[in-house]
Amino acid sequence: MRVHVGCEFVQTAPLAVHAVIQVEPRNDIDEKVVSESWDEQTTALSTVYSDLFDNRCRRLTFPAGTSILRYDAEVEVARVHDDADLEAPEVPASGLPSDALVYAMPSRFCPSDELATFAFEMFGNLTPGWTRVQTICNWVHDNIEFGYPHTHPTKTAINVLQTRQGVCRDFAHLAITFCRSLNIPARYVFGYLPDIDCPPNHEAMDFCAWMEVYLGDRWWTFDPRNNARRMGRVLIGRGRDALDVAMVTSFGALQLESMTVWADEIMT
């Protein structure tokens, strides 16, 4: 099936400001980007590079005043739900691939060393493997209240646990932190997630954050916010936490006035 994804940002700056934008699908995703386009101003002013995590990044300088940035894409995705393997085992640190080790360590928004005691008390005695990771997701989903007023840009997993509130980004950070506290590699992921084969969502569409966990011999998708196997995900970025995959990183004053996101199945 094909999905239509994209976004529009309206931003203002008192002076010209350089920025990095991450809203385009990664080059290595299983999904196929059929077509994509930017507004003419962004195309003319920007250049593309891959960051340390192989995310597709676009850098440009916004002029002083108001700027409108718009990205559109049509992506072909498999009509299947997220993979699952209830028997997938945890892997001891000695057996992990070297490139997975960084995702078992603390990071800016996921201070797993500071929440290790809580994580072990809650989940340490559970049978290792898929079931334990899913139990972590269940706990985060059931104990954290979702709401856009309940977050801020520097909110860490510790803050999420203290307030028991947040958005999908915060749900992912807390679940990632618990996994890492148990030496289970987990990485932060964000992208587009259309509402396909799920109850209607009457809230405005937004980017979605989830996590990938290393079990057995591969990475698996887990979604603490929705806590369901979904279909149609279009992955934009991976990293240690949201700091590595910010939608917009500006090197100066840049005020976001409005943001619109779309992710819908193209009906044929």
C-alpha positions in Angstrom: 0.0 0.0 0.0 1.0 3.6 -0.3 0.9 6.4 2.2 1.1 10.1 1.8 3.3 11.7 4.5 4.7 15.2 5.1 4.7 18.3 7.2 4.6 22.1 7.1 6.4 24.4 9.5 5.8 28.1 9.8 8.7 29.7 11.6 9.9 33.2 12.3 13.4 34.5 13.0 14.6 38.0 14.0 17.8 37.4 12.0 19.0 34.8 9.5 19.6 31.5 11.3 21.1 28.2 10.3 19.2 25.0 11.0 19.2 21.2 10.5 15.9 19.6 9.5 15.0 15.9 9.9 11.6 15.0 8.4 12.6 12.9 5.4 12.5 9.0 5.5 15.8 7.3 6.0 17.6 5.9 3.0 17.9 2.4 4.5 14.2 1.8 5.4 12.3 -1.2 4.0 9.7 1.2 2.6 10.2 2.7 -0.8 9.9 6.4 -1.3 8.0 6.7 -4.6 8.1 10.5 -4.8 9.0 13.4 -2.6 9.2 17.2 -2.9 10.1 20.3 -0.9 8.9 23.9 -1.4 11.0 25.7 -3.9 12.8 27.9 -1.3 14.0 24.9 0.8 15.2 23.1 -2.3 17.2 26.1 -3.5 18.8 26.9 -0.1 19.5 23.5 1.4 22.0 20.6 1.2 21.7 17.0 2.5 24.0 14.9 4.6 23.9 11.7 6.7 24.6 12.1 10.4 26.5 9.7 12.8 23.4 7.5 12.9 22.9 7.5 9.1 19.8 9.7 9.4 19.0 11.9 6.4 19.5 15.5 7.5 18.9 18.7 5.6 20.7 22.0 6.5 19.7 25.4 5.4 19.7 29.1 6.5 16.3 30.6 7.2 16.1 34.3 6.3 14.9 36.9 8.8 11.2 37.1 9.1 8.6 34.4 8.4 9.5 31.2 6.5 7.2 28.3 5.4 8.8 24.9 5.1 6.8 22.1 3.4 7.8 18.5 2.7 5.6 16.0 0.8 6.2 12.3 0.0 4.5 9.2 -1.2 5.9 6.0 0.3 5.2 2.4 -0.5 4.9 0.2 2.6 4.0 -3.4 3.3 0.4 -4.1 4.4 1.5 -5.9 7.5 1.7 -5.1 11.2 4.9 -4.8 13.1 6.8 -8.0 13.4 6.7 -10.0 16.6 8.4 -13.0 18.1 7.3 -13.9 21.6 10.2 -16.2 22.0 12.9 -13.7 21.1 15.5 -13.8 23.9 17.6 -11.1 25.5 21.3 -11.2 24.6 24.1 -10.9 27.2 26.4 -7.9 26.8 29.2 -10.2 25.8 27.2 -11.4 22.8 25.9 -8.1 21.6 27.0 -6.6 18.2 29.5 -3.8 18.9 27.2 -1.2 17.2 24.4 -2.1 19.7 26.4 -1.4 22.8 25.8 2.4 22.6 22.1 1.7 22.9 22.6 -0.1 26.2 24.3 2.9 27.8 22.7 6.1 29.5 22.1 9.1 27.3 20.9 12.7 27.8 17.1 12.0 28.1 17.5 8.3 29.1 19.6 8.2 32.3 19.3 4.5 32.8 22.0 4.5 35.5 19.8 6.7 37.6 16.7 4.7 37.2 18.4 1.3 37.5 17.1 0.6 41.1 13.5 1.3 40.1 13.8 -0.7 37.0 15.2 -3.8 38.8 12.6 -3.6 41.5 9.8 -3.4 39.0 11.1 -5.7 36.2 14.3 -7.4 37.3 12.6 -10.6 38.4 10.6 -11.1 35.2 11.6 -13.8 32.7 14.1 -12.2 30.3 13.2 -11.7 26.7 10.2 -10.4 24.7 7.7 -10.8 27.5 9.8 -8.6 29.8 10.1 -5.8 27.2 6.4 -6.0 26.5 5.7 -5.8 30.3 7.8 -2.6 30.4 5.7 -1.2 27.5 2.5 -2.2 29.3 3.6 -0.4 32.5 4.6 2.8 30.7 1.4 2.8 28.6 -0.8 2.2 31.7 0.9 4.5 34.1 1.8 7.6 32.0 -0.9 10.1 31.1 -0.7 11.3 27.5 -1.2 15.0 26.8 0.5 17.7 24.8 0.6 20.2 27.7 2.5 17.6 29.8 5.9 17.9 28.2 8.8 20.3 27.5 11.9 20.1 25.3 14.3 19.1 28.1 12.1 16.6 29.9 14.0 13.4 30.8 12.8 9.9 31.7 13.3 10.8 35.3 10.9 13.8 34.9 8.4 11.5 33.1 8.5 9.0 36.0 8.0 11.8 38.5 5.1 13.5 36.8 3.6 10.4 35.2 2.7 12.5 32.2 4.0 13.1 28.7 3.7 12.7 25.0 4.9 9.8 22.8 8.5 11.0 23.0 8.3 10.8 26.8 6.7 7.3 26.7 9.5 6.1 24.5 12.2 7.7 26.6 11.0 6.0 29.8 10.6 2.6 28.2 14.0 2.9 26.7 15.5 3.9 30.0 14.0 0.9 31.8 15.3 -1.5 29.1 18.8 -0.1 29.2 18.7 -0.3 33.0 18.3 -4.1 32.5 21.2 -4.2 29.9 18.7 -4.5 27.0 19.8 -2.3 24.1 17.0 0.1 23.1 17.0 3.0 20.6 14.8 6.0 20.0 12.9 6.1 16.7 10.5 8.7 15.3 8.6 9.0 12.0 5.2 9.1 10.5 2.4 6.7 11.6 -0.9 6.7 9.8 -4.1 5.5 11.5 -4.6 2.2 9.7 -6.5 -0.7 11.2 -7.0 1.1 14.5 -9.7 3.1 16.2 -10.2 6.6 14.7 -8.0 9.3 16.3 -9.7 12.6 16.4 -6.6 14.5 17.5 -4.6 16.4 15.0 -1.9 14.3 13.3 1.6 14.6 14.7 5.0 12.9 14.3 5.2 9.7 16.3 8.0 8.3 18.5 8.5 4.7 19.4 11.5 2.5 20.2 13.5 -0.5 18.7 14.8 -3.1 21.1 17.6 -5.7 20.3 16.4 -9.2 21.1 17.7 -12.5 19.6 19.7 -11.4 16.5 17.8 -8.3 15.4 16.0 -5.0 16.3 12.2 -5.2 17.0 9.6 -2.4 17.1 7.8 -1.6 20.3 5.5 1.3 20.8 4.9 2.2 24.5 2.5 5.1 23.6 0.1 3.1 21.4 1.1 -0.3 22.8 -0.1 -2.1 19.7 1.4 -3.7 16.6 0.7 -1.1 13.9 1.2 -0.9 10.2 2.3 1.9 7.8 5.2 3.3 9.9 7.6 5.5 7.9 10.8 5.9 9.8 12.6 9.2 9.8 15.3 8.9 12.4 17.1 6.7 14.9 19.3 7.7 17.8 20.1 7.3 21.5 17.2 9.6 22.3 15.3 12.6 20.9 18.3 14.8 21.1 19.9 12.9 18.2 16.8 13.1 16.0 15.3 16.5 16.6 12.9 17.6 13.8 14.5 21.1 13.8 17.8 22.0 15.3 18.5 25.8 15.0 21.8 27.6 15.7 20.1 30.8 16.8 16.6 32.1 17.6 14.0 30.4 15.5 10.3 30.5 16.7 7.9 27.8 15.6 4.6 29.4 14.9 2.7 26.4 13.7 3.3 22.8 12.6 1.1 20.5 10.5 1.8 16.8 9.9 0.0 14.3 7.6 0.2 10.6 7.3 -2.6 8.9 5.4 -3.2 5.8 3.4 -3.7 6.5 -0.3 -6.9 4.8 -1.3 -7.0 3.3 -4.8 
